[in-house]
Amino acid sequence: MIERLLPAYVACADTYEKDAPPGSLYPEEARLVEASVDRRRHEFAAVRACARRAMATLGLPPAPVLSGRRGVPLWPEGTVGSMTHCDGYRAAALAWASEARAVGIDAEPNEPLPPGVWEMISLPSERARFPMGVEDPPIHWDRLLFSAKESVFKTWYPLTRIELDFDEADITFRRDPATATEGAFTAEVSQAAPGMPTSYEGRWLIGDGFAVTAIVLPTTPGSAV
C-alpha cells in the first residue's frame, strides 16, 4: 500500500503480518529490545524485515537498522529512509541520498483518536477546515491529521535534530478528483532551521482500514515526488 504514495526512486516494502520472529534480528538489533515485551519485539522485527526488503530493492546487502536519538533509524551510508508500524501494518521506505534528502512515512488505524487528542494535536486553522466534524466516512480526519504530522516530523527531525510540536505544522488536505480516499497535503512548518524549507508536500491514502501518509524531500528542489 505504501508504494502508492511514493515516487519510483523510493524503494519500499510493507506487510500486514503483525509479527516477525525476533530471531530474524541481528544481535545488535535484538539488544535494543531485549527488555521489551513480546509485542514490541515482534513488531520491531517485522518492520526491520520490511527495511531489509527495501534494501534489496536498491541492490544493498541486508544490514542491521539500529536507532539513534529519539528512535531515528540509522540507515546504510548513502541512504535515507523511514519506517512505520501500527497494529496490523508495517512498512519501510528507503532512497539513495543522491535522490532524496529525507523520507517520512506513517500509518495509523483509520479510527477516531482517543477523546481529547484532537484538540491537543490540531491548530485552530486546521479545526476550521473540518466544518462537518472530524468524521467523514470513510475517513477519520483527526487520525489522518495525526499521521500527516508524524510524516512531517520524520522528514524534519533527521535533518535538523530539532523537535517539532504538533502546533508547529499546519496541514491542509486535498482530495484527488477521482477518489474520495486518496489525495495530497501541504504542511506549513512555523519552526525555522538552516537549509530547510518551511513548506512540505505529501500524499495520503485511506485503505484496508489504515490511514497512511508520506513525504519525500527531494535532493533537487522542485523535483517531482
SELUM-833345 format. One record per residue (C-alpha): residue number from 1; residue in one letter; y, x, z. Coordinates in steps of 0.5 Angstrom, whole numbers, plus 500, padded with zeros to 3 digits. Example, Ala and Ser with C-alpha at 12.3 -4.5 7.8 and 13.67 -1.06 7.14 Angstrom:
<rs>
(r 1 'A' (491 525 516)) (r 2 'S' (498 527 514)) 
</rs>
This chain:
<rs>
(r 1 'M' (500 500 500)) (r 2 'I' (505 505 502)) (r 3 'E' (505 508 495)) (r 4 'R' (508 502 492)) (r 5 'L' (515 505 496)) (r 6 'L' (514 512 494)) (r 7 'P' (516 516 487)) (r 8 'A' (510 519 484)) (r 9 'Y' (512 526 486)) (r 10 'V' (510 524 493)) (r 11 'A' (503 524 495)) (r 12 'C' (501 519 500)) (r 13 'A' (494 516 503)) (r 14 'D' (493 510 507)) (r 15 'T' (487 507 511)) (r 16 'Y' (486 500 514)) (r 17 'E' (481 503 518)) (r 18 'K' (483 503 526)) (r 19 'D' (479 509 528)) (r 20 'A' (477 516 525)) (r 21 'P' (472 520 530)) (r 22 'P' (476 525 534)) (r 23 'G' (471 531 532)) (r 24 'S' (475 531 525)) (r 25 'L' (481 534 528)) (r 26 'Y' (482 542 528)) (r 27 'P' (481 545 535)) (r 28 'E' (489 546 536)) (r 29 'E' (490 538 534)) (r 30 'A' (485 536 539)) (r 31 'R' (488 540 544)) (r 32 'L' (494 536 543)) (r 33 'V' (491 529 545)) (r 34 'E' (485 532 550)) (r 35 'A' (488 528 556)) (r 36 'S' (490 522 552)) (r 37 'V' (486 515 552)) (r 38 'D' (481 514 547)) (r 39 'R' (485 509 542)) (r 40 'R' (491 514 542)) (r 41 'R' (486 520 540)) (r 42 'H' (482 516 535)) (r 43 'E' (489 514 531)) (r 44 'F' (491 521 532)) (r 45 'A' (485 523 528)) (r 46 'A' (486 517 523)) (r 47 'V' (493 519 521)) (r 48 'R' (491 526 520)) (r 49 'A' (485 524 516)) (r 50 'C' (491 521 511)) (r 51 'A' (495 527 512)) (r 52 'R' (489 532 509)) (r 53 'R' (488 527 503)) (r 54 'A' (495 527 501)) (r 55 'M' (495 535 502)) (r 56 'A' (489 535 497)) (r 57 'T' (493 531 492)) (r 58 'L' (498 536 492)) (r 59 'G' (493 541 491)) (r 60 'L' (493 544 498)) (r 61 'P' (487 546 502)) (r 62 'P' (486 542 509)) (r 63 'A' (490 544 515)) (r 64 'P' (492 542 522)) (r 65 'V' (498 538 523)) (r 66 'L' (501 540 529)) (r 67 'S' (507 536 533)) (r 68 'G' (514 539 534)) (r 69 'R' (519 537 538)) (r 70 'R' (519 529 539)) (r 71 'G' (513 529 536)) (r 72 'V' (515 531 529)) (r 73 'P' (509 533 524)) (r 74 'L' (509 541 523)) (r 75 'W' (507 541 515)) (r 76 'P' (505 546 511)) (r 77 'E' (510 551 509)) (r 78 'G' (514 549 503)) (r 79 'T' (512 541 504)) (r 80 'V' (516 535 508)) (r 81 'G' (513 529 510)) (r 82 'S' (512 523 515)) (r 83 'M' (506 519 518)) (r 84 'T' (506 513 521)) (r 85 'H' (501 508 525)) (r 86 'C' (500 502 528)) (r 87 'D' (494 497 530)) (r 88 'G' (490 497 523)) (r 89 'Y' (494 501 519)) (r 90 'R' (495 509 518)) (r 91 'A' (499 512 513)) (r 92 'A' (502 519 511)) (r 93 'A' (506 522 505)) (r 94 'L' (508 529 503)) (r 95 'A' (512 532 498)) (r 96 'W' (514 539 496)) (r 97 'A' (520 541 499)) (r 98 'S' (523 543 492)) (r 99 'E' (523 536 490)) (r 100 'A' (525 532 497)) (r 101 'R' (529 534 503)) (r 102 'A' (525 529 507)) (r 103 'V' (521 523 507)) (r 104 'G' (521 518 512)) (r 105 'I' (515 512 513)) (r 106 'D' (514 507 518)) (r 107 'A' (509 501 518)) (r 108 'E' (509 495 523)) (r 109 'P' (505 489 524)) (r 110 'N' (509 483 521)) (r 111 'E' (510 480 527)) (r 112 'P' (516 478 531)) (r 113 'L' (519 483 536)) (r 114 'P' (518 482 543)) (r 115 'P' (523 478 547)) (r 116 'G' (530 482 548)) (r 117 'V' (528 487 543)) (r 118 'W' (532 484 537)) (r 119 'E' (539 485 541)) (r 120 'M' (537 492 543)) (r 121 'I' (536 495 536)) (r 122 'S' (541 491 532)) (r 123 'L' (548 491 531)) (r 124 'P' (553 485 530)) (r 125 'S' (554 486 523)) (r 126 'E' (546 486 522)) (r 127 'R' (545 480 526)) (r 128 'A' (551 476 522)) (r 129 'R' (547 478 516)) (r 130 'F' (541 473 518)) (r 131 'P' (544 466 519)) (r 132 'M' (538 463 518)) (r 133 'G' (535 467 524)) (r 134 'V' (530 473 524)) (r 135 'E' (524 469 522)) (r 136 'D' (524 467 514)) (r 137 'P' (517 466 513)) (r 138 'P' (513 470 511)) (r 139 'I' (518 476 513)) (r 140 'H' (520 477 520)) (r 141 'W' (526 481 519)) (r 142 'D' (527 483 526)) (r 143 'R' (521 487 525)) (r 144 'L' (523 490 518)) (r 145 'L' (529 492 521)) (r 146 'F' (526 496 527)) (r 147 'S' (521 499 521)) (r 148 'A' (527 501 517)) (r 149 'K' (531 504 522)) (r 150 'E' (525 508 524)) (r 151 'S' (524 511 517)) (r 152 'V' (532 513 517)) (r 153 'F' (530 517 524)) (r 154 'K' (524 520 521)) (r 155 'T' (528 522 515)) (r 156 'W' (534 524 519)) (r 157 'Y' (531 528 525)) (r 158 'P' (527 533 522)) (r 159 'L' (533 536 518)) (r 160 'T' (538 535 524)) (r 161 'R' (535 536 530)) (r 162 'I' (540 530 532)) (r 163 'E' (537 524 535)) (r 164 'L' (540 517 533)) (r 165 'D' (541 511 537)) (r 166 'F' (539 504 534)) (r 167 'D' (546 502 533)) (r 168 'E' (548 509 529)) (r 169 'A' (544 506 523)) (r 170 'D' (547 500 520)) (r 171 'I' (541 496 515)) (r 172 'T' (543 492 509)) (r 173 'F' (536 489 506)) (r 174 'R' (536 487 498)) (r 175 'R' (530 483 495)) (r 176 'D' (527 484 489)) (r 177 'P' (529 479 484)) (r 178 'A' (521 478 482)) (r 179 'T' (519 477 489)) (r 180 'A' (520 475 496)) (r 181 'T' (516 480 500)) (r 182 'E' (519 487 497)) (r 183 'G' (526 490 496)) (r 184 'A' (530 496 497)) (r 185 'F' (535 497 503)) (r 186 'T' (541 501 505)) (r 187 'A' (542 505 511)) (r 188 'E' (549 507 513)) (r 189 'V' (549 512 519)) (r 190 'S' (555 513 523)) (r 191 'Q' (553 520 526)) (r 192 'A' (555 526 522)) (r 193 'A' (551 532 521)) (r 194 'P' (553 538 516)) (r 195 'G' (550 537 510)) (r 196 'M' (547 530 511)) (r 197 'P' (549 524 507)) (r 198 'T' (551 518 511)) (r 199 'S' (548 513 506)) (r 200 'Y' (541 513 505)) (r 201 'E' (537 508 500)) (r 202 'G' (530 506 502)) (r 203 'R' (524 501 500)) (r 204 'W' (521 495 504)) (r 205 'L' (515 491 503)) (r 206 'I' (511 486 507)) (r 207 'G' (504 486 505)) (r 208 'D' (497 485 508)) (r 209 'G' (500 483 515)) (r 210 'F' (505 489 515)) (r 211 'A' (512 491 514)) (r 212 'V' (512 498 511)) (r 213 'T' (519 502 510)) (r 214 'A' (520 508 506)) (r 215 'I' (526 513 505)) (r 216 'V' (526 519 500)) (r 217 'L' (532 524 501)) (r 218 'P' (531 528 494)) (r 219 'T' (533 535 494)) (r 220 'T' (537 534 488)) (r 221 'P' (543 529 490)) (r 222 'G' (542 523 485)) (r 223 'S' (535 524 483)) (r 224 'A' (531 517 483)) (r 225 'V' (527 515 488)) 
</rs>
